[in-house]
């Protein structure tokens, strides 16, 4: 069994962990710095861990592709895999801490108007006190109750919000921090009672445009929106309109319909909008990287011993 690992964020301890696990299951592992540097003897590898679009597009030998990301919508397009039967696993479960902290940060920045104060400080302006809001007694709705949404709910609970409700496809979630879970077809009613909408959705046909212009209008005057899922879930033009008119008090986007965001995009100059360049997750946090590698190693053992892999992507559902 041959394994290719392409992850330049790995540190020595991570490589050692992968080597030790590979040795344990009798596998040969090769660490590469680019897809153009795969040794000839590993061209028939059956496992690939890392962002390997070029490799999976031409190699029919790959039987299991482990994506170091949580989102995999880019892998589910026709023609991506030379071997269409290849098993895809993602790293959902590794990013909850990092992205949940990012959501908390952005929510507080918006509600305490830190983005306004910061911009003034850059210009050397003292500024003046501005009206602020609080997560305490806030009515929070989390759209998407997987690892990221649930991790945020746990942390948000400490701020004593009035309510934290979750919305998901099934209407079921085991995370006790949620006061109530609603099905996605109940979203319209939930939005009417939402002061902070946190979006943690995967990129699927079902989630595309879920926060439409019509649904945006259901949010109360002065509501906030934070999106860390997929940019395709939001009508960006409608968001600009709602922010510029002041109907929405603020929004923070880490993801966009087209990335990187064009220099000509009106989002850059939209009032009360915080933009981060898809950095809520990534492998920049030690905890995330450690967890990512641990999950891959656990599945490596499962694969070698013929047990079902964890975090397998349902290609029909898209996650």
C-alpha positions as CSV (number, residue, x, y, z in Angstrom):
1,X,0.0,0.0,0.0
2,X,1.4,3.4,-1.1
3,X,0.5,6.8,0.3
4,X,1.3,10.2,-1.0
5,X,1.1,13.1,1.4
6,X,1.0,16.6,0.0
7,X,0.7,19.1,2.9
8,X,3.4,21.8,3.2
9,X,1.9,22.9,6.5
10,X,3.1,19.7,8.3
11,X,5.7,20.0,11.0
12,X,8.2,17.3,11.9
13,X,6.0,15.8,14.6
14,X,3.1,15.4,12.1
15,X,5.3,13.7,9.5
16,X,6.6,11.4,12.2
17,X,3.1,10.5,13.3
18,X,2.2,9.7,9.7
19,X,5.4,7.7,9.2
20,X,4.8,5.7,12.4
21,X,1.2,4.9,11.5
22,X,2.2,3.9,7.9
23,X,4.8,1.6,9.4
24,X,2.3,0.2,11.8
25,X,0.0,-0.8,8.9
26,X,2.8,-1.9,6.5
27,X,2.4,1.1,4.1
28,X,5.0,3.1,2.2
29,X,4.6,6.9,2.5
30,X,6.0,9.6,0.3
31,X,5.9,13.3,1.3
32,X,5.9,15.7,-1.7
33,X,6.3,19.5,-1.9
34,X,4.3,19.7,-5.2
35,X,2.3,17.4,-7.4
36,X,5.0,17.6,-10.0
37,X,7.5,16.0,-7.7
38,X,5.8,12.6,-7.2
39,X,8.5,9.9,-7.6
40,X,7.9,7.3,-10.3
41,X,7.6,4.5,-7.8
42,X,4.7,6.3,-6.2
43,X,2.7,7.0,-9.4
44,X,0.6,3.9,-8.6
45,X,-0.2,5.1,-5.0
46,X,-3.8,4.3,-3.9
47,X,-4.0,6.9,-1.1
48,X,-3.6,10.7,-1.4
49,X,-3.7,13.1,1.5
50,X,-3.7,16.8,0.5
51,X,-4.9,19.2,-2.2
52,X,-4.2,17.0,-5.2
53,X,-6.5,18.0,-8.0
54,X,-3.9,17.4,-10.7
55,X,-3.1,13.9,-9.4
56,X,-6.6,12.7,-8.9
57,X,-7.5,14.0,-12.3
58,X,-5.1,11.7,-14.1
59,X,-4.4,8.8,-11.7
60,X,-6.9,5.9,-11.8
61,X,-4.9,4.2,-9.0
62,X,-6.1,6.6,-6.2
63,X,-8.8,4.7,-4.3
64,X,-9.0,7.0,-1.3
65,X,-8.6,10.7,-1.3
66,X,-8.4,12.4,2.1
67,X,-9.1,16.1,1.7
68,X,-7.4,18.3,4.5
69,X,-10.4,20.7,4.1
70,X,-13.9,20.5,5.5
71,X,-15.6,21.7,2.3
72,X,-15.4,19.4,-0.7
73,X,-17.8,20.9,-3.2
74,X,-14.9,21.6,-5.6
75,X,-14.2,17.8,-5.6
76,X,-17.7,16.8,-6.6
77,X,-17.8,18.4,-10.1
78,X,-17.8,16.0,-13.1
79,X,-14.4,14.9,-14.3
80,X,-12.4,15.8,-11.2
81,X,-11.5,12.2,-10.5
82,X,-9.9,9.8,-13.1
83,X,-11.2,7.0,-10.8
84,X,-14.9,7.9,-10.3
85,X,-15.2,5.2,-7.6
86,X,-12.6,6.9,-5.4
87,X,-13.6,7.3,-1.8
88,X,-13.5,10.9,-0.6
89,X,-13.1,11.8,3.1
90,X,-12.9,15.3,4.5
91,X,-11.5,16.8,7.6
92,X,-14.7,18.0,9.2
93,X,-14.2,18.0,12.9
94,X,-10.7,19.6,12.7
95,X,-11.9,23.2,12.1
96,X,-14.6,23.7,14.7
97,X,-12.3,25.5,17.2
98,X,-10.7,27.8,14.7
99,X,-13.8,28.8,12.9
100,X,-15.9,29.1,16.0
101,X,-13.4,31.6,17.5
102,X,-13.4,33.5,14.2
103,X,-17.2,33.8,14.4
104,X,-17.1,35.0,18.0
105,X,-14.5,37.6,17.0
106,X,-16.5,38.9,14.0
107,X,-19.7,38.9,15.9
108,X,-18.2,41.0,18.7
109,X,-16.5,43.3,16.3
110,X,-19.7,44.0,14.5
111,X,-21.9,44.5,17.6
112,X,-19.3,46.6,19.4
113,X,-18.5,48.5,16.2
114,X,-14.8,47.7,16.5
115,X,-14.5,47.8,12.7
116,X,-15.4,51.5,12.8
117,X,-13.0,52.3,15.7
118,X,-10.2,50.4,14.0
119,X,-10.5,52.3,10.7
120,X,-10.5,55.6,12.5
121,X,-7.4,54.6,14.5
122,X,-5.6,53.8,11.2
123,X,-6.3,57.4,10.1
124,X,-5.1,58.8,13.4
125,X,-8.6,59.8,14.5
126,X,-9.8,59.6,18.1
127,X,-13.4,59.0,17.2
128,X,-16.3,59.1,19.6
129,X,-18.5,56.6,21.5
130,X,-20.9,54.7,19.3
131,X,-24.1,52.7,20.1
132,X,-23.2,49.1,20.8
133,X,-25.0,45.8,21.1
134,X,-24.2,42.7,23.0
135,X,-24.2,38.9,22.6
136,X,-25.9,38.9,26.0
137,X,-29.7,38.6,25.5
138,X,-29.1,38.3,21.7
139,X,-31.3,36.0,19.7
140,X,-28.8,33.9,17.7
141,X,-29.6,31.5,14.8
142,X,-27.0,29.1,13.5
143,X,-27.6,27.9,10.0
144,X,-25.8,24.6,9.8
145,X,-25.3,22.6,13.0
146,X,-22.3,20.4,12.1
147,X,-19.0,20.6,13.9
148,X,-18.5,24.3,13.1
149,X,-22.0,25.5,14.0
150,X,-22.0,23.3,17.2
151,X,-18.6,24.5,18.3
152,X,-19.7,28.1,17.9
153,X,-22.9,27.4,19.9
154,X,-20.9,26.0,22.8
155,X,-18.8,29.2,23.0
156,X,-21.7,31.6,22.3
157,X,-23.6,30.1,25.2
158,X,-21.1,31.6,27.7
159,X,-22.2,35.1,26.6
160,X,-25.7,34.4,27.9
161,X,-27.7,35.0,24.8
162,X,-31.5,35.1,25.0
163,X,-31.6,32.1,22.7
164,X,-29.4,30.0,20.4
165,X,-31.3,28.0,17.8
166,X,-30.0,25.8,15.1
167,X,-31.3,25.1,11.6
168,X,-30.3,22.1,9.6
169,X,-31.6,19.7,7.0
170,X,-32.8,17.0,9.4
171,X,-34.0,19.2,12.2
172,X,-31.9,17.1,14.6
173,X,-28.7,17.8,16.4
174,X,-27.2,16.4,19.6
175,X,-25.4,19.6,20.7
176,X,-27.0,20.6,24.0
177,X,-26.0,24.3,23.6
178,X,-28.8,24.8,21.2
179,X,-32.1,25.7,22.8
180,X,-34.0,24.3,19.8
181,X,-33.3,22.8,16.4
182,X,-35.4,23.6,13.3
183,X,-35.6,22.0,9.9
184,X,-34.4,24.0,6.9
185,X,-38.0,24.3,5.6
186,X,-38.8,26.3,8.8
187,X,-36.1,28.9,8.1
188,X,-38.5,31.7,7.1
189,X,-40.2,31.8,10.4
190,X,-36.9,31.4,12.3
191,X,-35.4,34.4,10.5
192,X,-38.1,36.7,11.8
193,X,-36.8,36.2,15.3
194,X,-33.1,36.4,14.6
195,X,-30.8,39.2,15.6
196,X,-27.5,37.4,14.7
197,X,-27.5,34.9,11.8
198,X,-24.4,32.7,11.7
199,X,-24.1,30.7,8.5
200,X,-22.0,27.5,8.5
201,X,-23.4,25.7,5.5
202,X,-21.5,23.4,3.0
203,X,-21.6,24.2,-0.7
204,X,-24.4,22.1,-2.2
205,X,-27.3,22.6,-4.7
206,X,-29.6,22.8,-1.7
207,X,-27.7,25.6,0.1
208,X,-27.1,27.8,-3.0
209,X,-28.8,31.1,-2.5
210,X,-30.5,30.0,0.7
211,X,-30.2,33.6,2.1
212,X,-32.0,35.2,-0.8
213,X,-33.2,38.8,-1.1
214,X,-36.6,37.7,0.0
215,X,-35.3,35.9,3.1
216,X,-33.0,38.7,4.0
217,X,-36.1,40.9,4.2
218,X,-37.4,38.6,6.9
219,X,-34.6,39.5,9.3
220,X,-35.5,42.2,11.8
221,X,-34.3,45.7,11.3
222,X,-30.7,46.0,12.7
223,X,-29.8,42.3,12.4
224,X,-26.3,41.0,11.7
225,X,-25.1,38.2,9.4
226,X,-21.9,36.3,9.6
227,X,-21.0,33.7,6.9
228,X,-18.1,31.3,7.2
229,X,-19.7,28.4,5.1
230,X,-19.9,29.0,1.4
231,X,-20.3,32.3,-0.5
232,X,-22.8,30.7,-2.8
233,X,-25.3,30.7,0.1
234,X,-25.9,34.4,0.0
235,X,-27.3,36.9,-2.5
236,X,-24.4,39.3,-2.3
237,X,-26.1,42.1,-4.2
238,X,-29.1,42.0,-1.8
239,X,-26.6,42.0,1.1
240,X,-25.0,45.2,-0.2
241,X,-28.4,46.8,-0.6
242,X,-29.5,45.9,2.9
243,X,-26.2,47.1,4.5
244,X,-26.1,50.4,2.5
245,X,-29.7,51.2,3.4
246,X,-29.0,50.5,7.1
247,X,-31.7,47.8,7.3
248,X,-29.0,45.3,8.4
249,X,-26.7,46.7,11.0
250,X,-23.7,44.8,9.8
251,X,-22.3,41.7,8.2
252,X,-19.0,39.7,8.1
253,X,-18.0,37.5,5.2
254,X,-15.1,35.0,5.1
255,X,-16.4,33.3,2.0
256,X,-17.6,34.7,-1.4
257,X,-19.3,33.5,-4.5
258,X,-16.1,34.1,-6.4
259,X,-12.7,33.9,-4.7
260,X,-10.4,35.7,-4.5
261,X,-12.8,38.6,-4.4
262,X,-12.4,40.9,-7.4
263,X,-10.9,44.3,-6.9
264,X,-13.9,45.7,-8.6
265,X,-16.4,44.1,-6.2
266,X,-18.8,46.6,-4.5
267,X,-18.4,44.5,-1.3
268,X,-15.0,46.2,-0.6
269,X,-16.7,49.6,-0.1
270,X,-20.0,48.4,1.5
271,X,-20.9,50.1,4.7
272,X,-20.6,48.0,7.9
273,X,-19.2,45.0,6.1
274,X,-16.1,43.1,7.5
275,X,-14.2,41.1,4.9
276,X,-11.7,38.3,5.7
277,X,-10.1,36.4,2.8
278,X,-11.3,32.8,3.6
279,X,-9.0,32.5,6.6
280,X,-11.4,31.4,9.4
281,X,-10.2,27.8,9.0
282,X,-7.1,26.7,7.0
283,X,-4.2,24.9,8.7
284,X,-2.8,28.0,10.5
285,X,-3.8,26.9,14.0
286,X,-1.8,24.2,15.7
287,X,-4.9,22.6,17.1
288,X,-6.4,22.4,13.6
289,X,-3.3,20.9,12.0
290,X,-2.9,18.4,14.9
291,X,-6.5,17.2,14.6
292,X,-6.3,17.0,10.9
293,X,-3.3,14.7,11.0
294,X,-4.8,12.6,13.8
295,X,-8.0,12.1,11.8
296,X,-6.0,11.0,8.7
297,X,-3.9,8.5,10.7
298,X,-7.0,7.0,12.3
299,X,-8.5,6.5,8.9
300,X,-5.3,5.1,7.6
301,X,-5.6,2.3,10.1
302,X,-9.2,1.8,9.3
303,X,-8.4,1.6,5.6
304,X,-5.6,-0.9,6.1
305,X,-7.7,-3.1,8.3
306,X,-10.7,-3.0,6.0
307,X,-12.9,-1.1,8.4
308,X,-15.3,1.7,7.3
309,X,-13.6,5.1,7.0
310,X,-14.9,8.0,9.0
311,X,-16.0,11.3,7.4
312,X,-16.8,9.7,4.1
313,X,-18.5,12.2,1.7
314,X,-21.9,11.3,0.4
315,X,-21.4,12.4,-3.2
316,X,-25.1,12.7,-3.9
317,X,-25.7,15.0,-0.9
318,X,-22.4,16.9,-1.3
319,X,-21.1,16.5,2.2
